[in-house]
Each structure stands twice: as C-alpha cells, then as structure tokens.
Amino acid sequence: MSLTYIDHIALESKDINSSVEWYKNQFDCEVRYQDDSWALLGFENISLALVTPGDHPPHFAVVDEGVKELVDHKMHRDGIAYKYEADPDSNVIEKIDRRSS
C-alpha cells in the first residue's frame, strides 16, 4: 500500500517574476512553468506553485485519481482535473488527477 502523494504547495505572490527570481537565487530549484499569473518551481521532493492573489487560494495539492469522477470537478487550462475542498480548519486542499492531462 502506498501513501497519498502531495503534488505541490501553492503560495500567493504579488509579483510572479520577482518571486521566481528570489526562489531561484535562494534554492536549487527549476522553473517548470512561468507566466504573469502563476509559476511552478520544481524541487527534488515537491513542487511549489506561485499564484497571484485572487486567482487561486493558497493551498496544497494531493493526487487523487478519483477527481475526474466527481460531478463538481473542474479542469485547469492544462487539462488536469481538480477540485478544491476545505479541511475542518478551513485550510484549502486541492485534489488533482495528473492522468487527465
């Protein structure tokens, strides 16, 4: 039996370009994607998403292959099925299915 897999953590950034440069200068990570509204930085054990305030809530994403089966799932622009949920303390969790891309 394998454990649940955390795909990424998302933090808000008011300036994606500046934040990407800061993370690249501070850590050994790679830019997997970047535009003006979000970026995805790859680390050895997890990815870090930088999102603009209001676009996506700060969250962490868990891979869940059943997301596509949920009636109320949505699709990211890259074709990945997702659904945001809140835990009992109102922290946002994103369930994603990477197989759908």
Backbone hydrogen bonds, N-H to C=O, Kabsch-Sander energy under -0.5 kcal/mol:
donor,donor_aa,acceptor,acceptor_aa,energy
6,I,4,T,-0.5
7,D,5,Y,-0.6
7,D,61,A,-2.4
8,H,61,A,-0.9
9,I,47,S,-1.8
10,A,59,H,-3.6
11,L,49,A,-2.7
13,S,51,V,-2.7
19,S,15,D,-2.4
20,V,16,I,-2.8
21,E,17,N,-2.1
22,W,18,S,-2.3
23,Y,19,S,-2.6
24,K,20,V,-2.6
25,N,21,E,-2.1
26,Q,22,W,-1.7
27,F,23,Y,-2.4
29,C,27,F,-1.3
30,E,42,G,-2.1
32,R,30,E,-0.8
32,R,40,L,-3.0
33,Y,40,L,-1.3
35,D,38,W,-2.2
39,A,50,L,-1.9
40,L,33,Y,-2.6
41,L,48,L,-3.2
42,G,30,E,-3.3
43,F,41,L,-0.5
43,F,46,I,-2.1
47,S,7,D,-1.4
48,L,41,L,-2.8
49,A,9,I,-3.2
50,L,39,A,-2.6
51,V,11,L,-2.6
51,V,49,A,-0.5
52,T,37,S,-1.6
55,D,52,T,-2.1
56,H,52,T,-0.9
59,H,10,A,-1.2
60,F,92,V,-1.2
61,A,8,H,-3.2
62,V,94,E,-2.8
63,V,5,Y,-2.6
64,D,96,I,-3.5
67,V,64,D,-1.8
69,E,66,G,-1.2
70,L,66,G,-0.5
70,L,67,V,-1.6
73,H,70,L,-1.5
74,K,82,Y,-2.9
76,H,80,I,-2.8
79,G,76,H,-2.2
81,A,97,D,-0.8
82,Y,74,K,-2.7
83,K,95,K,-1.7
85,E,93,I,-2.9
87,D,91,N,-2.3
90,S,87,D,-2.3
93,I,85,E,-3.2
94,E,60,F,-2.6
95,K,83,K,-3.0
95,K,93,I,-0.5
96,I,62,V,-2.4
96,I,94,E,-0.5
97,D,81,A,-1.9
98,R,96,I,-0.5
100,S,97,D,-1.6
101,S,98,R,-1.1
